[in-house]
Amino acid sequence: NYLRALRIDTHQAEAKEMLNRIAKAQMAHAAQNGGKFAEMKTLVDAKLLPADVLSAESTGYAYAIVLTEGGARYHATATPAEYGKSGVNSFLVRLNEKGHPLLTSKDLGGKPPQN
C-alpha cells in the first residue's frame, strides 16, 4: 500500500543520511584522535551523532560500526529493524582504497551487509 511504501522510502532515505553522518563523525573523531575511528557510543557521547542512532525505534533501522586494524579502519551498517515494514535495503559504508567513505545498498532480506 502507498503509506507503507512511503514509510519504507522515508526510512531508507534517513538510513542513507545517517550513514553519511556516521562517516563524517568518524572523520571528525579520527582528525582529533591520531587517525583512530570510534565505536558508536563514543561518537554519541562526543555529540558527533544523535542518540537515536543507538536505537531502531525512531529510525526503523539498526546501525552498527565495526572497527578493524586497531581502529585504523571501520565499516558501518544500517539494517532494517523489521524487514519489509521499516525498510527493505541494507546499507554499508566503508572506506575505499583512498580512505574515502563509499556507501552501497542492497536488498539482503533484512540481513546486515558484509564488508
Secondary structure as UniProt FT lines:
FT   HELIX           2..32
FT   TURN            33..35
FT   HELIX           40..45
FT   TURN            46..47
FT   HELIX           51..54
FT   TURN            57..59
FT   STRAND          61..68
FT   HELIX           69..71
FT   STRAND          73..80
FT   TURN            84..86
FT   STRAND          89..95
FT   TURN            97..98
FT   STRAND          101..107
FT   TURN            109..110
//
